[in-house]
């Protein structure tokens, strides 16, 4: 945690930030309804339940 984060947290009485080890899966192929394959990335915490996942569309691989 940076000094600025600690300082602003103490000024505004914020709880400490939670930190998680993150897993990043890349180049997951998803076929959409018109037959185009998309590559996406998925990031999620290694441990914990009910935590958000992030999906990022990165490229179109082929047209049919």
KOLZA-469455 format. One record per residue: x, y, z of N, C-alpha, C in turn; residue in three letters. Coordinates in Angstrom, 1 decimal. Example, Ala and Ser with C-alpha at 12.3 -4.5 7.8 and 13.67 -1.06 7.14 Angstrom:
REC   n_px   n_py   n_pz  ca_px  ca_py  ca_pz   c_px   c_py   c_pz type
REC   13.2   -5.7    7.8   12.3   -4.5    7.8   13.2   -3.3    7.8  ALA
REC   12.8   -2.2    7.1   13.7   -1.1    7.1   12.9    0.0    7.9  SER
***
This chain:
REC   n_px   n_py   n_pz  ca_px  ca_py  ca_pz   c_px   c_py   c_pz type
REC    0.9   -1.2    0.0    0.0    0.0    0.0    0.9    1.2    0.0  UNK
REC    0.6    2.2   -0.8    1.4    3.4   -0.9    1.1    4.3    0.3  UNK
REC    2.0    5.2    0.5    1.8    6.2    1.5    0.6    7.1    1.3  UNK
REC    0.3    7.5    0.1   -0.9    8.3   -0.2   -2.2    7.5    0.1  UNK
REC   -2.2    6.3   -0.3   -3.4    5.5    0.0   -3.6    5.3    1.5  UNK
REC   -2.5    5.1    2.3   -2.7    5.0    3.7   -3.1    6.3    4.3  UNK
REC   -2.5    7.4    3.9   -2.9    8.7    4.4   -4.4    9.0    4.1  UNK
REC   -4.8    8.8    2.9   -6.2    9.2    2.5   -7.2    8.2    3.3  UNK
REC   -6.8    7.0    3.5   -7.6    6.0    4.2   -7.8    6.4    5.7  UNK
REC   -6.7    7.0    6.3   -6.8    7.4    7.7   -7.6    8.7    7.8  UNK
REC   -7.5    9.6    6.8   -8.2   10.9    6.9   -9.7   10.6    6.7  UNK
REC  -10.1    9.8    5.8  -11.5    9.5    5.5  -12.1    8.3    6.2  UNK
REC  -11.3    7.7    7.1  -11.8    6.6    7.9  -12.2    5.4    7.1  UNK
REC  -11.4    5.1    6.0  -11.7    4.0    5.1  -11.1    2.7    5.6  UNK
REC  -11.8    1.5    5.4  -11.2    0.3    5.7  -10.0    0.0    4.8  UNK
REC   -9.1   -0.9    5.3   -8.0   -1.3    4.5   -8.4   -2.0    3.2  UNK
REC   -7.7   -1.8    2.1   -8.0   -2.4    0.8   -7.8   -3.9    0.9  UNK
REC   -8.6   -4.7    0.3   -8.4   -6.1    0.2   -7.6   -6.4   -1.0  UNK
REC   -6.6   -7.3   -0.9   -5.8   -7.7   -2.0   -5.9   -9.2   -2.2  UNK
REC   -5.9   -9.5   -3.5   -6.0  -10.9   -3.9   -5.0  -11.2   -5.0  UNK
REC   -4.6  -12.5   -5.0   -3.8  -13.0   -6.1   -4.7  -13.2   -7.3  UNK
REC   -4.3  -12.7   -8.4   -5.2  -12.7   -9.6   -4.7  -13.7  -10.6  UNK
REC   -5.6  -14.5  -11.2   -5.3  -15.4  -12.3   -5.8  -14.7  -13.6  UNK
REC   -5.0  -14.8  -14.6   -5.4  -14.2  -15.9   -5.3  -15.3  -17.0  UNK
REC   -6.5  -15.6  -17.5   -6.6  -16.6  -18.7   -6.7  -15.8  -19.9  UNK
REC   -5.9  -16.1  -20.9   -5.9  -15.3  -22.2   -6.3  -16.2  -23.4  UNK
REC   -6.7  -15.5  -24.4   -7.1  -16.2  -25.7   -8.1  -17.3  -25.5  UNK
REC   -9.2  -17.0  -24.8  -10.3  -18.0  -24.7  -11.2  -17.7  -25.9  UNK
REC  -11.4  -18.7  -26.7  -12.2  -18.5  -27.9  -13.7  -18.7  -27.6  UNK
REC  -14.5  -17.7  -28.0  -15.9  -17.7  -27.9  -16.6  -17.5  -29.2  UNK
REC  -17.4  -18.4  -29.7  -18.1  -18.2  -30.9  -19.5  -17.5  -30.7  UNK
REC  -19.7  -16.4  -31.4  -21.0  -15.7  -31.2  -22.0  -16.2  -32.3  UNK
REC  -23.2  -15.7  -32.2  -24.3  -16.2  -33.0  -24.1  -16.1  -34.5  UNK
REC  -23.4  -15.2  -35.0  -23.2  -15.1  -36.4  -22.0  -15.9  -36.9  UNK
REC  -21.4  -16.7  -36.0  -20.3  -17.6  -36.4  -18.9  -17.0  -36.3  UNK
REC  -18.8  -15.8  -35.8  -17.5  -15.2  -35.6  -16.9  -15.6  -34.3  UNK
REC  -15.6  -16.0  -34.3  -14.9  -16.4  -33.1  -14.2  -15.1  -32.5  UNK
REC  -14.4  -14.9  -31.2  -13.8  -13.8  -30.5  -12.8  -14.4  -29.5  UNK
REC  -11.7  -13.7  -29.4  -10.7  -14.0  -28.3  -11.0  -13.1  -27.1  UNK
REC  -11.1  -13.7  -26.0  -11.3  -12.9  -24.8  -10.3  -13.3  -23.7  UNK
REC  -10.1  -12.4  -22.8   -9.3  -12.6  -21.6  -10.2  -12.6  -20.4  UNK
REC   -9.8  -13.4  -19.4  -10.6  -13.4  -18.2   -9.7  -13.3  -17.0  UNK
REC  -10.0  -12.4  -16.1   -9.2  -12.2  -14.9  -10.1  -12.4  -13.7  UNK
REC   -9.6  -13.1  -12.7  -10.4  -13.4  -11.5   -9.4  -13.7  -10.3  UNK
REC   -9.9  -13.5   -9.1   -9.1  -13.8   -7.9   -8.9  -15.3   -7.8  UNK
REC   -7.7  -15.7   -7.4   -7.4  -17.1   -7.2   -8.3  -17.8   -6.1  UNK
REC   -8.5  -17.1   -5.0   -9.3  -17.6   -3.9  -10.4  -16.6   -3.6  UNK
REC  -11.5  -17.1   -3.1  -12.6  -16.3   -2.7  -13.8  -16.6   -3.5  UNK
REC  -15.0  -16.4   -2.9  -16.2  -16.6   -3.7  -17.0  -15.3   -3.7  UNK
REC  -17.8  -15.2   -4.6  -18.7  -14.0   -4.7  -17.9  -12.7   -5.1  UNK
REC  -16.7  -12.9   -5.6  -15.9  -11.8   -6.0  -16.0  -11.6   -7.5  UNK
REC  -15.9  -10.4   -8.0  -16.2  -10.1   -9.5  -15.1  -10.7  -10.4  UNK
REC  -15.5  -11.0  -11.6  -14.6  -11.4  -12.7  -14.6  -10.3  -13.7  UNK
REC  -13.6  -10.3  -14.5  -13.4   -9.3  -15.5  -13.2  -10.0  -16.8  UNK
REC  -14.0   -9.8  -17.9  -13.8  -10.4  -19.2  -13.5   -9.2  -20.2  UNK
REC  -12.5   -9.4  -20.9  -12.0   -8.4  -21.9  -12.0   -9.0  -23.3  UNK
REC  -12.8   -8.4  -24.2  -12.7   -8.8  -25.6  -11.5   -8.2  -26.2  UNK
REC  -10.7   -9.1  -26.9   -9.4   -8.6  -27.4   -9.2   -8.6  -28.9  UNK
REC   -9.9   -9.6  -29.6   -9.6   -9.6  -31.1  -10.7  -10.5  -31.7  UNK
REC  -10.9  -10.2  -33.0  -11.7  -11.1  -33.9  -10.8  -12.0  -34.6  UNK
REC  -11.0  -13.3  -34.6  -10.0  -14.2  -35.2  -10.3  -14.6  -36.6  UNK
REC  -11.6  -14.7  -37.0  -12.0  -15.1  -38.3  -13.4  -14.9  -38.6  UNK
REC  -13.7  -14.6  -39.9  -15.1  -14.4  -40.4  -15.4  -15.7  -41.2  UNK
REC  -16.7  -16.0  -41.2  -17.2  -17.1  -42.0  -18.1  -16.6  -43.1  UNK
***
